[in-house]
Amino acid sequence: MSSEQTPSQTVGPYFAYTLTPTQYGYNFSSLAGPRMVDEQTRGERIRITGQVLDGAGAAVPDAMIEVWQADADGRYPGAAGQNGFTGFGRVGTGTDPHSRFWFDTIKPGATADGQAPHLNVIVFMRGLLSHLYTRIYFCDADAQNADDPVLGSVAASRRQTLIARREETSDGVVYRHDIHMQGPLETVFFDV
């Protein structure tokens, strides 16, 4: 058995080059990007934006975020009638001057199993030996959030770390959500 580290056990130059090449200007196709919809996609257009913040509150310039979500009817991609909706997005924080991530998508519907509208999130960044799982819920879905079994499993004092704030902008609806890796505002991460 080898004791050498593999790419999943150490941080290397893999994110930009292989997972988000188009965003970083490499001449390769990206499997996914920050735009998860097209003109045919049904639902309320939204932008999710935020930063990954380290324990000192500084923005992490080399994180990568992946999201997976249901469509406006609460169905994950693969179901019939989801024209133009991928349900999956991936973006690095390294090309934004403020180390932000962003996703142009639609507001998801509640899923059939009674979960409130949410995005499933995976965080990759320097210093992590394995990626982390979390969720983004919406501040304007209070009734659904109150009945969500996953959100309900989180201590009441920590639930706000999973809820995005809605902002009306000249470009449309934006939900702001920062991911805190450590500290008093540390985001809840799930052991999946």
C-alpha positions, 0 to 999 in steps of 0.5 A, a space after each residue: 500500500 502506498 503512503 503517497 497522497 492522491 489529488 483528493 488528499 491534498 490541494 493542488 492546481 486541479 480546480 481551475 485547470 480541470 474543473 472550471 477551465 472556461 472560467 479561468 481562460 483555459 482552452 477546454 470545455 467546462 462540464 458546468 459553470 455558474 449559469 444553470 438556466 437558459 431562455 426556455 427555463 421556467 421559474 423565477 430567475 435569481 442569482 445566488 452570490 456570496 463569498 467563502 470566508 476563512 476563520 479570520 473573516 477573509 475571503 478565500 480566493 481559491 475556493 470552488 463551489 458546486 450546487 445541485 438543485 431542483 427546478 421550480 416544480 421541485 423536481 431534480 434534472 432528468 424529469 421531463 419538461 426541464 428545458 434549459 435547466 441543468 440543476 448543476 453549477 460549478 464556479 471558482 472564486 479566483 476570477 472575481 476581484 472580491 473572491 465571490 461565487 455566483 450562480 444564475 438559476 431559478 428559485 427551486 420548488 419544494 421537493 416531494 419529500 417535504 423539504 423546503 426549497 434549497 440548494 445542495 452545496 459542496 465546498 472545495 478549498 485549500 486546506 481541506 482534505 475532503 470537500 464539505 457539504 452544506 445547503 442554502 435555504 431562502 429567507 422568504 420561505 419561512 413556513 416551508 423552512 419550519 417544516 423542513 426535516 433537515 433544517 429542523 435537525 439543526 440547532 435553532 441558534 445555527 439555522 441562520 448560517 444556512 439561510 440566504 438573504 433576498 435583495 432586490 436589485 436593478 438586475 433582478 432578485 439576488 440571494 446573498 449567502 456567505 459560507 463561513 469556514 470557521 468562527 462564531 458564524 461558522 456555516 453548518 456542514 453535514 456529514 453525508 
